């Protein structure tokens, strides 16, 4: 069940000198958090994790809680997503255990 009343956190993440907004909603669905990566521009422009300027991503809460911070976790996620898009081999996909 979706927890629509759960407060979210919005912060800016910079990767390769490109900014993107990240909205983090913990326990969006039982045991899963929801991240939304969006372009800070209107209209949306390409961001490091999406050609369209928007990307949705769900992650297990226990992995986020084990990370040094939410920001550090989402940075690792973004780098992994970028790596998958640039080199989608099985070897690369298995390299990242956080996804």
Secondary structure, DSSP 8 states (H G I E B T S, - for coil): -B-TTS--EEEEEEETTEEEEEEEEEEEETTEEEEEEE-SSSS---BTTBSSSEEEEEEEHHHHHHSS-HHHHHHHHHHHHHHHHH---HHHHHH-S--
